[in-house]
């Protein structure tokens, strides 16, 4: 996936929708993409 495709993907997430494009690009560039299988526990409360 290209950097621009990752930025576009992040922009569709409500949490990131209003972040300016330059900051989204930086976030996409510095982040690691992880894939989880259905029913994988990503985090637990407490």
PQR file with spaces between the fields and no chain letter, atoms N, CA, C, O and H, PARSE charges and radii, in Angstrom:
ATOM       1  N    UNK     1       0.856   -1.173    0.000 -0.4000 1.5000
ATOM       2  CA   UNK     1       0.000    0.000    0.000 -0.0000 2.0000
ATOM       3  C    UNK     1       0.900    1.233    0.000  0.5500 1.7000
ATOM       4  O    UNK     1       1.865    1.307    0.760 -0.5500 1.4000
ATOM       5  N    UNK     2       0.582    2.180   -0.841 -0.4000 1.5000
ATOM       6  CA   UNK     2       1.381    3.403   -0.920 -0.0000 2.0000
ATOM       7  C    UNK     2       1.094    4.313    0.277  0.5500 1.7000
ATOM       8  O    UNK     2       0.090    4.155    0.971 -0.5500 1.4000
ATOM       9  H    UNK     2      -0.202    2.119   -1.459  0.4000 1.0000
ATOM      10  N    UNK     3       1.983    5.250    0.495 -0.4000 1.5000
ATOM      11  CA   UNK     3       1.803    6.206    1.586 -0.0000 2.0000
ATOM      12  C    UNK     3       0.501    6.990    1.404  0.5500 1.7000
ATOM      13  O    UNK     3      -0.229    7.215    2.370 -0.5500 1.4000
ATOM      14  H    UNK     3       2.798    5.379   -0.069  0.4000 1.0000
ATOM      15  N    UNK     4       0.216    7.399    0.184 -0.4000 1.5000
ATOM      16  CA   UNK     4      -1.016    8.156   -0.073 -0.0000 2.0000
ATOM      17  C    UNK     4      -2.257    7.307    0.197  0.5500 1.7000
ATOM      18  O    UNK     4      -3.259    7.814    0.703 -0.5500 1.4000
ATOM      19  H    UNK     4       0.809    7.216   -0.600  0.4000 1.0000
ATOM      20  N    UNK     5      -2.194    6.022   -0.139 -0.4000 1.5000
ATOM      21  CA   UNK     5      -3.326    5.131    0.138 -0.0000 2.0000
ATOM      22  C    UNK     5      -3.537    4.988    1.639  0.5500 1.7000
ATOM      23  O    UNK     5      -4.675    4.923    2.103 -0.5500 1.4000
ATOM      24  H    UNK     5      -1.380    5.610   -0.550  0.4000 1.0000
ATOM      25  N    UNK     6      -2.452    4.937    2.396 -0.4000 1.5000
ATOM      26  CA   UNK     6      -2.570    4.849    3.852 -0.0000 2.0000
ATOM      27  C    UNK     6      -3.158    6.131    4.428  0.5500 1.7000
ATOM      28  O    UNK     6      -3.980    6.083    5.344 -0.5500 1.4000
ATOM      29  H    UNK     6      -1.528    4.990    2.019  0.4000 1.0000
ATOM      30  N    UNK     7      -2.743    7.268    3.898 -0.4000 1.5000
ATOM      31  CA   UNK     7      -3.311    8.550    4.339 -0.0000 2.0000
ATOM      32  C    UNK     7      -4.809    8.589    4.044  0.5500 1.7000
ATOM      33  O    UNK     7      -5.602    9.002    4.890 -0.5500 1.4000
ATOM      34  H    UNK     7      -2.076    7.306    3.154  0.4000 1.0000
ATOM      35  N    UNK     8      -5.189    8.162    2.858 -0.4000 1.5000
ATOM      36  CA   UNK     8      -6.611    8.136    2.490 -0.0000 2.0000
ATOM      37  C    UNK     8      -7.403    7.206    3.404  0.5500 1.7000
ATOM      38  O    UNK     8      -8.533    7.514    3.785 -0.5500 1.4000
ATOM      39  H    UNK     8      -4.545    7.827    2.170  0.4000 1.0000
ATOM      40  N    UNK     9      -6.812    6.077    3.749 -0.4000 1.5000
ATOM      41  CA   UNK     9      -7.467    5.133    4.655 -0.0000 2.0000
ATOM      42  C    UNK     9      -7.652    5.755    6.039  0.5500 1.7000
ATOM      43  O    UNK     9      -8.729    5.651    6.626 -0.5500 1.4000
ATOM      44  H    UNK     9      -5.895    5.826    3.440  0.4000 1.0000
ATOM      45  N    UNK    10      -6.616    6.394    6.559 -0.4000 1.5000
ATOM      46  CA   UNK    10      -6.719    7.055    7.863 -0.0000 2.0000
ATOM      47  C    UNK    10      -7.782    8.146    7.844  0.5500 1.7000
ATOM      48  O    UNK    10      -8.515    8.313    8.819 -0.5500 1.4000
ATOM      49  H    UNK    10      -5.741    6.479    6.082  0.4000 1.0000
ATOM      50  N    UNK    11      -7.873    8.885    6.750 -0.4000 1.5000
ATOM      51  CA   UNK    11      -8.829    9.981    6.651 -0.0000 2.0000
ATOM      52  C    UNK    11     -10.270    9.488    6.760  0.5500 1.7000
ATOM      53  O    UNK    11     -11.152   10.246    7.164 -0.5500 1.4000
ATOM      54  H    UNK    11      -7.278    8.749    5.958  0.4000 1.0000
ATOM      55  N    UNK    12     -10.514    8.243    6.408 -0.4000 1.5000
ATOM      56  CA   UNK    12     -11.874    7.687    6.487 -0.0000 2.0000
ATOM      57  C    UNK    12     -12.249    7.245    7.894  0.5500 1.7000
ATOM      58  O    UNK    12     -13.413    6.944    8.155 -0.5500 1.4000
ATOM      59  H    UNK    12      -9.798    7.627    6.079  0.4000 1.0000
ATOM      60  N    UNK    13     -11.282    7.202    8.802 -0.4000 1.5000
ATOM      61  CA   UNK    13     -11.553    6.841   10.198 -0.0000 2.0000
ATOM      62  C    UNK    13     -12.007    8.107   10.928  0.5500 1.7000
ATOM      63  O    UNK    13     -11.278    9.099   10.933 -0.5500 1.4000
ATOM      64  H    UNK    13     -10.336    7.447    8.590  0.4000 1.0000
ATOM      65  N    UNK    14     -13.188    8.097   11.541 -0.4000 1.5000
ATOM      66  CA   UNK    14     -13.699    9.309   12.191 -0.0000 2.0000
ATOM      67  C    UNK    14     -12.710    9.963   13.161  0.5500 1.7000
ATOM      68  O    UNK    14     -12.661   11.190   13.250 -0.5500 1.4000
ATOM      69  H    UNK    14     -13.780    7.291   11.537  0.4000 1.0000
ATOM      70  N    UNK    15     -11.940    9.183   13.872 -0.4000 1.5000
ATOM      71  CA   UNK    15     -10.964    9.720   14.825 -0.0000 2.0000
ATOM      72  C    UNK    15      -9.934   10.617   14.137  0.5500 1.7000
ATOM      73  O    UNK    15      -9.462   11.588   14.729 -0.5500 1.4000
ATOM      74  H    UNK    15     -11.980    8.186   13.799  0.4000 1.0000
ATOM      75  N    UNK    16      -9.586   10.294   12.896 -0.4000 1.5000
ATOM      76  CA   UNK    16      -8.544   11.027   12.173 -0.0000 2.0000
ATOM      77  C    UNK    16      -9.086   11.961   11.096  0.5500 1.7000
ATOM      78  O    UNK    16      -8.304   12.643   10.433 -0.5500 1.4000
ATOM      79  H    UNK    16      -9.968    9.505   12.415  0.4000 1.0000
ATOM      80  N    UNK    17     -10.379   12.009   10.907 -0.4000 1.5000
ATOM      81  CA   UNK    17     -10.983   12.718    9.775 -0.0000 2.0000
ATOM      82  C    UNK    17     -10.649   14.206    9.716  0.5500 1.7000
ATOM      83  O    UNK    17     -10.549   14.766    8.624 -0.5500 1.4000
ATOM      84  H    UNK    17     -11.014   11.455   11.445  0.4000 1.0000
ATOM      85  N    UNK    18     -10.475   14.849   10.852 -0.4000 1.5000
ATOM      86  CA   UNK    18     -10.249   16.299   10.852 -0.0000 2.0000
ATOM      87  C    UNK    18      -8.785   16.685   11.036  0.5500 1.7000
ATOM      88  O    UNK    18      -8.471   17.866   11.187 -0.5500 1.4000
ATOM      89  H    UNK    18     -10.556   14.394   11.738  0.4000 1.0000
ATOM      90  N    UNK    19      -7.906   15.721   11.026 -0.4000 1.5000
ATOM      91  CA   UNK    19      -6.476   16.012   11.156 -0.0000 2.0000
ATOM      92  C    UNK    19      -5.950   16.520    9.818  0.5500 1.7000
ATOM      93  O    UNK    19      -6.313   15.994    8.766 -0.5500 1.4000
ATOM      94  H    UNK    19      -8.161   14.761   10.904  0.4000 1.0000
ATOM      95  N    UNK    20      -5.104   17.534    9.856 -0.4000 1.5000
ATOM      96  CA   UNK    20      -4.599   18.117    8.614 -0.0000 2.0000
ATOM      97  C    UNK    20      -3.757   17.098    7.834  0.5500 1.7000
ATOM      98  O    UNK    20      -3.102   16.245    8.433 -0.5500 1.4000
ATOM      99  H    UNK    20      -4.810   17.961   10.711  0.4000 1.0000
ATOM     100  N    UNK    21      -3.774   17.189    6.519 -0.4000 1.5000
ATOM     101  CA   UNK    21      -3.112   16.197    5.662 -0.0000 2.0000
ATOM     102  C    UNK    21      -1.632   15.959    5.973  0.5500 1.7000
ATOM     103  O    UNK    21      -1.174   14.817    5.920 -0.5500 1.4000
ATOM     104  H    UNK    21      -4.306   17.883    6.032  0.4000 1.0000
ATOM     105  N    UNK    22      -0.889   16.997    6.290 -0.4000 1.5000
ATOM     106  CA   UNK    22       0.540   16.828    6.584 -0.0000 2.0000
ATOM     107  C    UNK    22       0.748   15.960    7.823  0.5500 1.7000
ATOM     108  O    UNK    22       1.670   15.145    7.865 -0.5500 1.4000
ATOM     109  H    UNK    22      -1.261   17.924    6.333  0.4000 1.0000
ATOM     110  N    UNK    23      -0.098   16.132    8.818 -0.4000 1.5000
ATOM     111  CA   UNK    23       0.022   15.330   10.037 -0.0000 2.0000
ATOM     112  C    UNK    23      -0.422   13.891    9.794  0.5500 1.7000
ATOM     113  O    UNK    23       0.154   12.961   10.358 -0.5500 1.4000
ATOM     114  H    UNK    23      -0.846   16.795    8.783  0.4000 1.0000
ATOM     115  N    UNK    24      -1.440   13.702    8.959 -0.4000 1.5000
ATOM     116  CA   UNK    24      -1.862   12.343    8.608 -0.0000 2.0000
ATOM     117  C    UNK    24      -0.756   11.624    7.843  0.5500 1.7000
ATOM     118  O    UNK    24      -0.524   10.432    8.048 -0.5500 1.4000
ATOM     119  H    UNK    24      -1.908   14.458    8.501  0.4000 1.0000
ATOM     120  N    UNK    25      -0.083   12.345    6.973 -0.4000 1.5000
ATOM     121  CA   UNK    25       1.018   11.755    6.204 -0.0000 2.0000
ATOM     122  C    UNK    25       2.143   11.324    7.142  0.5500 1.7000
ATOM     123  O    UNK    25       2.705   10.241    6.983 -0.5500 1.4000
ATOM     124  H    UNK    25      -0.271   13.313    6.807  0.4000 1.0000
ATOM     125  N    UNK    26       2.468   12.164    8.113 -0.4000 1.5000
ATOM     126  CA   UNK    26       3.491   11.823    9.099 -0.0000 2.0000
ATOM     127  C    UNK    26       3.066   10.610    9.921  0.5500 1.7000
ATOM     128  O    UNK    26       3.877    9.720   10.176 -0.5500 1.4000
ATOM     129  H    UNK    26       2.011   13.044    8.243  0.4000 1.0000
ATOM     130  N    UNK    27       1.817   10.570   10.330 -0.4000 1.5000
ATOM     131  CA   UNK    27       1.295    9.432   11.086 -0.0000 2.0000
ATOM     132  C    UNK    27       1.393    8.148   10.268  0.5500 1.7000
ATOM     133  O    UNK    27       1.834    7.118   10.776 -0.5500 1.4000
ATOM     134  H    UNK    27       1.158   11.293   10.123  0.4000 1.0000
ATOM     135  N    UNK    28       0.987    8.210    9.013 -0.4000 1.5000
ATOM     136  CA   UNK    28       1.042    7.032    8.143 -0.0000 2.0000
ATOM     137  C    UNK    28       2.482    6.579    7.929  0.5500 1.7000
ATOM     138  O    UNK    28       2.759    5.380    7.906 -0.5500 1.4000
ATOM     139  H    UNK    28       0.628    9.047    8.600  0.4000 1.0000
ATOM     140  N    UNK    29       3.397    7.528    7.774 -0.4000 1.5000
ATOM     141  CA   UNK    29       4.799    7.208    7.508 -0.0000 2.0000
ATOM     142  C    UNK    29       5.472    6.558    8.714  0.5500 1.7000
ATOM     143  O    UNK    29       6.282    5.645    8.554 -0.5500 1.4000
ATOM     144  H    UNK    29       3.172    8.502    7.793  0.4000 1.0000
ATOM     145  N    UNK    30       5.146    7.020    9.910 -0.4000 1.5000
ATOM     146  CA   UNK    30       5.832    6.537   11.109 -0.0000 2.0000
ATOM     147  C    UNK    30       5.138    5.359   11.783  0.5500 1.7000
ATOM     148  O    UNK    30       5.669    4.788   12.735 -0.5500 1.4000
ATOM     149  H    UNK    30       4.489    7.762   10.040  0.4000 1.0000
ATOM     150  N    UNK    31       3.968    4.997   11.299 -0.4000 1.5000
ATOM     151  CA   UNK    31       3.201    3.919   11.921 -0.0000 2.0000
ATOM     152  C    UNK    31       3.523    2.565   11.314  0.5500 1.7000
ATOM     153  O    UNK    31       3.984    2.464   10.177 -0.5500 1.4000
ATOM     154  H    UNK    31       3.537    5.461   10.525  0.4000 1.0000
ATOM     155  N    UNK    32       3.272    1.540   12.093 -0.4000 1.5000
ATOM     156  CA   UNK    32       3.407    0.167   11.620 -0.0000 2.0000
ATOM     157  C    UNK    32       2.005   -0.380   11.378  0.5500 1.7000
ATOM     158  O    UNK    32       1.131   -0.275   12.239 -0.5500 1.4000
ATOM     159  H    UNK    32       2.898    1.623   13.017  0.4000 1.0000
ATOM     160  N    UNK    33       1.802   -0.957   10.215 -0.4000 1.5000
ATOM     161  CA   UNK    33       0.484   -1.508    9.891 -0.0000 2.0000
ATOM     162  C    UNK    33       0.399   -2.936   10.422  0.5500 1.7000
ATOM     163  O    UNK    33       1.263   -3.764   10.133 -0.5500 1.4000
ATOM     164  H    UNK    33       2.512   -1.042    9.516  0.4000 1.0000
ATOM     165  N    UNK    34      -0.639   -3.217   11.194 -0.4000 1.5000
ATOM     166  CA   UNK    34      -0.866   -4.538   11.758 -0.0000 2.0000
ATOM     167  C    UNK    34      -2.192   -5.082   11.246  0.5500 1.7000
ATOM     168  O    UNK    34      -3.140   -4.331   11.019 -0.5500 1.4000
ATOM     169  H    UNK    34      -1.340   -2.544   11.428  0.4000 1.0000
ATOM     170  N    UNK    35      -2.243   -6.379   11.072 -0.4000 1.5000
ATOM     171  CA   UNK    35      -3.469   -7.036   10.627 -0.0000 2.0000
ATOM     172  C    UNK    35      -3.864   -8.048   11.692  0.5500 1.7000
ATOM     173  O    UNK    35      -3.036   -8.835   12.149 -0.5500 1.4000
ATOM     174  H    UNK    35      -1.473   -6.989   11.256  0.4000 1.0000
ATOM     175  N    UNK    36      -5.126   -8.022   12.082 -0.4000 1.5000
ATOM     176  CA   UNK    36      -5.625   -8.932   13.099 -0.0000 2.0000
ATOM     177  C    UNK    36      -6.673   -9.852   12.497  0.5500 1.7000
ATOM     178  O    UNK    36      -7.451   -9.453   11.631 -0.5500 1.4000
ATOM     179  H    UNK    36      -5.799   -7.382   11.711  0.4000 1.0000
ATOM     180  N    UNK    37      -6.680  -11.069   12.964 -0.4000 1.5000
ATOM     181  CA   UNK    37      -7.683  -12.035   12.529 -0.0000 2.0000
ATOM     182  C    UNK    37      -8.982  -11.782   13.291  0.5500 1.7000
ATOM     183  O    UNK    37      -8.960  -11.201   14.376 -0.5500 1.4000
ATOM     184  H    UNK    37      -6.048  -11.394   13.668  0.4000 1.0000
ATOM     185  N    UNK    38     -10.102  -12.211   12.736 -0.4000 1.5000
ATOM     186  CA   UNK    38     -11.368  -12.075   13.465 -0.0000 2.0000
ATOM     187  C    UNK    38     -11.255  -12.726   14.851  0.5500 1.7000
ATOM     188  O    UNK    38     -10.671  -13.800   15.002 -0.5500 1.4000
ATOM     189  H    UNK    38     -10.120  -12.683   11.855  0.4000 1.0000
ATOM     190  N    UNK    39     -11.814  -12.067   15.835 -0.4000 1.5000
ATOM     191  CA   UNK    39     -11.835  -12.523   17.232 -0.0000 2.0000
ATOM     192  C    UNK    39     -10.499  -12.411   17.951  0.5500 1.7000
ATOM     193  O    UNK    39     -10.396  -12.843   19.099 -0.5500 1.4000
ATOM     194  H    UNK    39     -12.288  -11.195   15.712  0.4000 1.0000
ATOM     195  N    UNK    40      -9.468  -11.847   17.321 -0.4000 1.5000
ATOM     196  CA   UNK    40      -8.219  -11.576   18.038 -0.0000 2.0000
ATOM     197  C    UNK    40      -8.491  -10.503   19.088  0.5500 1.7000
ATOM     198  O    UNK    40      -9.228   -9.552   18.826 -0.5500 1.4000
ATOM     199  H    UNK    40      -9.551  -11.496   16.389  0.4000 1.0000
ATOM     200  N    UNK    41      -7.904  -10.649   20.265 -0.4000 1.5000
ATOM     201  CA   UNK    41      -8.030   -9.637   21.310 -0.0000 2.0000
ATOM     202  C    UNK    41      -6.956   -8.589   21.052  0.5500 1.7000
ATOM     203  O    UNK    41      -5.765   -8.902   21.050 -0.5500 1.4000
ATOM     204  H    UNK    41      -7.306  -11.422   20.478  0.4000 1.0000
ATOM     205  N    UNK    42      -7.370   -7.354   20.836 -0.4000 1.5000
ATOM     206  CA   UNK    42      -6.433   -6.272   20.570 -0.0000 2.0000
ATOM     207  C    UNK    42      -6.033   -5.596   21.881  0.5500 1.7000
ATOM     208  O    UNK    42      -4.867   -5.250   22.072 -0.5500 1.4000
ATOM     209  H    UNK    42      -8.337   -7.099   20.838  0.4000 1.0000
ATOM     210  N    UNK    43      -6.993   -5.409   22.777 -0.4000 1.5000
ATOM     211  CA   UNK    43      -6.701   -4.886   24.108 -0.0000 2.0000
ATOM     212  C    UNK    43      -7.806   -5.319   25.051  0.5500 1.7000
ATOM     213  O    UNK    43      -8.910   -5.659   24.624 -0.5500 1.4000
ATOM     214  H    UNK    43      -7.940   -5.689   22.621  0.4000 1.0000
ATOM     215  N    UNK    44      -7.495   -5.303   26.345 -0.4000 1.5000
ATOM     216  CA   UNK    44      -8.477   -5.650   27.371 -0.0000 2.0000
ATOM     217  C    UNK    44      -8.517   -4.536   28.403  0.5500 1.7000
ATOM     218  O    UNK    44      -7.505   -3.894   28.680 -0.5500 1.4000
ATOM     219  H    UNK    44      -6.599   -5.028   26.692  0.4000 1.0000
ATOM     220  N    UNK    45      -9.682   -4.317   28.962 -0.4000 1.5000
ATOM     221  CA   UNK    45      -9.835   -3.307   29.992 -0.0000 2.0000
ATOM     222  C    UNK    45      -9.285   -3.832   31.305  0.5500 1.7000
ATOM     223  O    UNK    45      -9.430   -5.010   31.633 -0.5500 1.4000
ATOM     224  H    UNK    45     -10.505   -4.839   28.737  0.4000 1.0000
ATOM     225  N    UNK    46      -8.644   -2.926   32.059 -0.4000 1.5000
ATOM     226  CA   UNK    46      -8.186   -3.262   33.390 -0.0000 2.0000
ATOM     227  C    UNK    46      -6.906   -3.933   33.367  0.5500 1.7000
ATOM     228  O    UNK    46      -6.376   -4.288   34.420 -0.5500 1.4000
ATOM     229  H    UNK    46      -8.526   -1.969   31.793  0.4000 1.0000
